């Protein structure tokens, strides 16, 4: 069995690394750390033009339908550049969880993630805080194993201390309802487990970068 990356995968990763080397410089990151959001809408638009937010979104929802193996080299490139935009969390971890839900609301959000018009943050039960909740349009949250989709304007965010000025952490206060629930605990718990494994993979790739 051949575990080497294909020429196309390596070339795409090189393209992303070159882009980030020019558009995500240390000086730019220092300036961003002084802003309210710590994020760049301009850079996000550029990432969207490259098709990166939709890489792991199924083709039926407007994405490219690629796999985690295709994305792992891009996660490494993001780590190398210390990219603050939530490309990995939103477009890889959150999108893959949504893609495994049959709920129509989840599918409609996938299309928006794919075209870059929306960003998602995920609140895993293993972590009391949600990264980038202030920058997300959609929050994917857990309650007793269930999966809930909550619009950002339906929550109260309480900022938490962070040793990384470009990683904003929040405690999210929100009211779970029948309308926000998209998966019960029986369906949701395997999804949360898979999201944790996927997060570990991409976090390792970023650290390697």
Sine and cosine of phi, psi and omega as CSV:
sin_phi,cos_phi,sin_psi,cos_psi,sin_omega,cos_omega
0.00,0.00,0.72,-0.69,-0.06,-1.00
-0.99,-0.11,0.89,-0.45,-0.01,-1.00
-0.98,-0.19,0.10,0.99,-0.01,-1.00
-0.97,0.25,0.47,-0.88,0.04,-1.00
-0.97,0.26,0.49,-0.87,0.01,-1.00
-0.98,0.22,0.25,-0.97,0.03,-1.00
-0.88,0.48,-0.64,0.77,0.01,-1.00
-0.90,0.43,-0.67,0.74,0.02,-1.00
-0.89,0.47,-0.69,0.72,-0.01,-1.00
-0.92,0.39,-0.62,0.79,0.00,-1.00
-0.92,0.38,-0.67,0.74,0.02,-1.00
-0.89,0.45,-0.68,0.73,0.02,-1.00
-0.88,0.47,-0.64,0.77,0.03,-1.00
-0.90,0.44,-0.63,0.78,0.04,-1.00
-0.88,0.47,-0.69,0.72,0.01,-1.00
-0.92,0.40,-0.67,0.74,0.03,-1.00
-0.87,0.50,-0.68,0.73,0.00,-1.00
-0.91,0.43,-0.66,0.75,0.02,-1.00
-0.88,0.48,-0.74,0.67,-0.05,-1.00
-0.92,0.39,-0.53,0.85,0.04,-1.00
-0.88,0.47,-0.49,0.87,-0.02,-1.00
-1.00,-0.05,-0.57,0.82,-0.16,-0.99
-0.95,-0.31,0.03,1.00,0.01,-1.00
-0.65,-0.76,0.90,0.43,-0.09,-1.00
-1.00,0.06,0.33,-0.94,0.05,-1.00
-0.82,0.58,-0.65,0.76,0.01,-1.00
-0.89,0.45,-0.66,0.75,0.03,-1.00
-0.90,0.44,-0.64,0.77,-0.01,-1.00
-0.92,0.39,-0.61,0.79,0.05,-1.00
-0.89,0.46,-0.66,0.75,0.03,-1.00
-0.91,0.41,-0.66,0.75,0.00,-1.00
-0.90,0.45,-0.57,0.82,-0.02,-1.00
-0.89,0.46,-0.34,0.94,-0.01,-1.00
-1.00,-0.01,-0.08,1.00,-0.01,-1.00
-1.00,0.01,0.20,-0.98,-0.05,-1.00
-0.92,0.40,-0.68,0.73,-0.06,-1.00
-1.00,-0.06,-0.43,0.90,-0.09,-1.00
0.95,0.32,0.27,0.96,-0.07,-1.00
-0.78,-0.63,0.36,-0.93,-0.02,-1.00
-0.87,-0.49,0.91,-0.42,0.07,-1.00
-0.91,0.42,-0.56,0.83,0.01,-1.00
-0.89,0.45,-0.72,0.69,0.00,-1.00
-0.92,0.40,-0.61,0.79,0.03,-1.00
-0.88,0.47,-0.65,0.76,0.04,-1.00
-0.89,0.46,-0.61,0.79,0.03,-1.00
-0.92,0.39,-0.66,0.75,0.06,-1.00
-0.89,0.46,-0.60,0.80,0.02,-1.00
-0.91,0.41,-0.65,0.76,0.03,-1.00
-0.87,0.49,-0.49,0.87,0.03,-1.00
-0.99,0.14,-0.11,0.99,0.03,-1.00
0.99,0.12,0.17,0.99,-0.12,-0.99
-0.93,0.36,-0.63,0.78,0.00,-1.00
-0.88,0.47,-0.40,0.91,-0.04,-1.00
-0.98,-0.19,0.18,0.98,-0.10,-1.00
-0.85,0.52,-0.70,0.72,-0.07,-1.00
-0.99,-0.16,0.05,1.00,0.06,-1.00
-0.99,0.16,0.70,-0.71,0.01,-1.00
-0.84,0.55,0.49,-0.87,-0.02,-1.00
-0.87,0.49,-0.53,0.85,0.00,-1.00
-0.90,0.44,-0.36,0.93,0.04,-1.00
-0.96,-0.29,0.36,0.93,0.10,-1.00
1.00,0.00,0.11,0.99,0.00,-1.00
-1.00,-0.09,-0.16,-0.99,-0.01,-1.00
-0.99,-0.10,-0.27,0.96,0.07,-1.00
0.94,0.34,0.46,0.89,0.02,-1.00
-0.98,0.19,0.08,-1.00,-0.06,-1.00
-0.95,-0.30,0.12,-0.99,0.06,-1.00
-0.87,0.49,-0.56,0.83,0.02,-1.00
-0.89,0.45,-0.62,0.78,0.04,-1.00
-0.91,0.42,-0.55,0.83,-0.14,-0.99
-1.00,0.05,-0.37,0.93,-0.18,-0.98
-0.89,0.45,-0.57,0.82,0.05,-1.00
-0.93,0.36,-0.51,0.86,0.05,-1.00
-0.95,0.33,-0.61,0.79,0.08,-1.00
-0.88,0.48,-0.63,0.78,0.05,-1.00
-0.88,0.47,-0.66,0.75,0.03,-1.00
-0.91,0.42,-0.61,0.79,0.04,-1.00
-0.90,0.44,-0.66,0.75,0.03,-1.00
-0.91,0.41,-0.63,0.78,0.00,-1.00
-0.86,0.50,-0.61,0.79,-0.03,-1.00
-1.00,-0.05,-0.07,1.00,-0.09,-1.00
0.83,0.56,0.68,0.73,-0.02,-1.00
-0.85,0.53,0.86,-0.52,-0.01,-1.00
-0.99,0.13,-0.41,0.91,0.01,-1.00
-0.90,0.43,0.55,-0.83,-0.16,-0.99
-0.99,0.14,0.74,0.67,-0.04,-1.00
-0.89,0.46,-0.72,0.70,-0.04,-1.00
-0.94,0.35,-0.77,0.64,-0.06,-1.00
-0.90,0.44,-0.71,0.70,-0.09,-1.00
-0.98,0.19,-0.75,0.66,-0.18,-0.98
-1.00,0.02,-0.29,0.96,0.00,-1.00
-0.94,-0.35,-0.81,0.58,-0.08,-1.00
-0.98,0.20,-0.82,0.57,-0.04,-1.00
-0.90,0.43,-0.70,0.72,-0.04,-1.00
-0.89,0.46,-0.61,0.79,0.00,-1.00
-0.93,0.36,-0.56,0.83,0.09,-1.00
-0.91,0.42,-0.72,0.69,0.01,-1.00
-0.88,0.47,-0.61,0.79,-0.05,-1.00
-0.90,0.44,-0.38,0.93,-0.02,-1.00
-1.00,-0.06,0.05,1.00,0.07,-1.00
-0.99,-0.13,0.64,-0.77,0.00,-1.00
-1.00,0.03,-0.15,0.99,-0.06,-1.00
-0.90,0.44,0.67,-0.74,-0.04,-1.00
-0.90,0.44,-0.56,0.83,0.01,-1.00
-0.90,0.44,-0.65,0.76,0.03,-1.00
-0.89,0.45,-0.67,0.74,-0.02,-1.00
-0.91,0.41,-0.60,0.80,0.01,-1.00
-0.93,0.37,-0.59,0.81,0.07,-1.00
-0.92,0.40,-0.56,0.83,0.01,-1.00
-0.84,0.54,-0.67,0.75,0.00,-1.00
-0.88,0.48,-0.62,0.78,0.01,-1.00
-0.95,0.31,-0.57,0.82,0.09,-1.00
-0.91,0.42,-0.62,0.78,-0.05,-1.00
-0.90,0.43,-0.64,0.77,-0.05,-1.00
-1.00,-0.03,0.08,1.00,0.09,-1.00
0.98,0.18,0.05,1.00,-0.02,-1.00
-0.98,0.18,-0.19,0.98,0.05,-1.00
-0.64,-0.77,0.45,-0.89,0.06,-1.00
-0.77,-0.64,0.57,-0.82,-0.05,-1.00
-0.88,-0.48,0.53,-0.85,0.14,-0.99
-0.85,-0.53,0.53,-0.85,-0.09,-1.00
-0.86,-0.51,0.75,-0.66,0.03,-1.00
-0.96,-0.29,1.00,-0.10,-0.07,-1.00
-0.98,0.18,0.58,-0.81,-0.01,-1.00
-0.87,0.49,-0.35,0.94,0.03,-1.00
-0.97,0.22,-0.22,0.97,-0.07,-1.00
-0.82,-0.58,0.84,-0.54,-0.03,-1.00
-0.95,0.30,-0.24,0.97,-0.06,-1.00
-0.88,-0.48,0.41,-0.91,-0.04,-1.00
-0.90,-0.43,0.86,-0.51,0.05,-1.00
-0.98,0.21,0.64,-0.77,0.07,-1.00
0.90,0.44,0.39,0.92,0.04,-1.00
-0.88,0.47,-0.48,0.88,-0.02,-1.00
-0.96,0.29,-0.29,0.96,-0.10,-0.99
-0.94,-0.33,-0.01,1.00,-0.12,-0.99
-0.99,-0.13,0.56,-0.83,0.14,-0.99
-1.00,0.04,-0.50,0.86,-0.03,-1.00
-0.80,-0.60,0.70,-0.72,0.12,-0.99
-0.92,-0.40,0.79,-0.62,0.07,-1.00
-0.98,-0.19,0.92,-0.40,-0.18,-0.98
-0.81,-0.59,0.39,-0.92,-0.05,-1.00
-0.91,-0.41,0.60,-0.80,0.14,-0.99
-0.55,-0.83,0.93,-0.37,0.01,-1.00
0.83,0.56,0.64,0.77,0.01,-1.00
1.00,0.05,-0.24,0.97,-0.01,-1.00
-0.97,0.24,0.31,-0.95,0.10,-1.00
-0.93,-0.37,0.79,-0.61,0.02,-1.00
-0.84,-0.55,0.64,-0.76,0.10,-0.99
-0.95,-0.31,0.86,-0.51,-0.11,-0.99
-0.78,-0.63,0.81,-0.59,0.08,-1.00
-0.92,0.39,0.55,-0.83,-0.10,-0.99
-0.87,0.49,-0.53,0.85,-0.03,-1.00
-0.98,0.20,0.02,1.00,0.05,-1.00
-0.97,-0.23,0.22,0.98,-0.05,-1.00
-0.82,-0.57,0.27,-0.96,0.18,-0.98
-0.90,-0.43,0.82,-0.57,-0.05,-1.00
-0.97,-0.25,0.76,-0.66,0.05,-1.00
-0.89,-0.45,0.93,-0.36,-0.06,-1.00
-0.91,0.42,0.63,-0.77,-0.01,-1.00
-0.90,-0.44,0.44,-0.90,0.05,-1.00
-0.89,0.46,0.58,-0.82,0.04,-1.00
-0.62,-0.79,0.69,-0.72,0.02,-1.00
-0.97,0.23,-0.23,0.97,0.02,-1.00
-0.96,-0.27,0.92,-0.40,-0.04,-1.00
-0.91,0.42,-0.25,0.97,0.02,-1.00
-0.98,-0.21,0.04,1.00,0.05,-1.00
-0.89,-0.46,0.97,-0.23,-0.09,-1.00
-1.00,-0.04,0.80,-0.61,-0.05,-1.00
-0.90,-0.43,0.60,-0.80,-0.05,-1.00
-0.63,-0.77,0.60,-0.80,0.28,-0.96
-1.00,0.05,0.77,-0.64,-0.08,-1.00
-0.96,-0.28,0.86,-0.52,0.08,-1.00
-0.97,-0.24,0.80,-0.61,-0.12,-0.99
-0.39,-0.92,0.47,-0.88,0.02,-1.00
-0.99,-0.14,0.95,-0.32,0.06,-1.00
-0.92,0.39,0.69,-0.72,0.00,-1.00
-0.67,-0.74,0.15,-0.99,0.07,-1.00
-0.90,0.44,-0.48,0.88,-0.01,-1.00
-0.96,0.27,-0.50,0.87,-0.01,-1.00
-1.00,0.09,-0.35,0.94,-0.07,-1.00
-0.97,0.23,0.79,-0.62,0.02,-1.00
-0.87,-0.49,-0.12,0.99,0.04,-1.00
-0.40,-0.92,0.70,-0.72,0.06,-1.00
-0.98,0.20,0.04,-1.00,-0.09,-1.00
-0.90,0.44,-0.60,0.80,-0.02,-1.00
-0.88,0.47,-0.66,0.75,0.04,-1.00
-0.99,0.17,-0.59,0.81,-0.15,-0.99
-0.96,0.27,-0.61,0.79,-0.10,-1.00
-0.87,0.49,-0.68,0.73,0.09,-1.00
-0.89,0.45,-0.53,0.85,0.03,-1.00
-0.93,0.38,-0.64,0.77,0.04,-1.00
-0.92,0.39,-0.61,0.79,0.04,-1.00
-0.90,0.45,-0.69,0.72,0.00,-1.00
-0.91,0.41,-0.61,0.79,0.02,-1.00
-0.90,0.43,-0.61,0.79,0.04,-1.00
-0.90,0.43,-0.70,0.72,0.02,-1.00
-0.90,0.43,-0.66,0.75,0.00,-1.00
-0.91,0.41,-0.66,0.75,0.04,-1.00
-0.89,0.46,-0.64,0.77,0.02,-1.00
-0.90,0.44,-0.66,0.75,0.02,-1.00
-0.87,0.50,-0.77,0.64,-0.08,-1.00
-0.96,0.27,-0.50,0.86,0.09,-1.00
-0.91,0.42,-0.65,0.76,0.05,-1.00
-0.89,0.45,-0.64,0.77,0.03,-1.00
-0.90,0.44,-0.66,0.75,0.02,-1.00
-0.90,0.43,-0.66,0.75,0.03,-1.00
-0.90,0.44,-0.63,0.77,0.05,-1.00
-0.89,0.46,-0.61,0.79,0.04,-1.00
-0.91,0.41,0.00,0.00,0.00,0.00
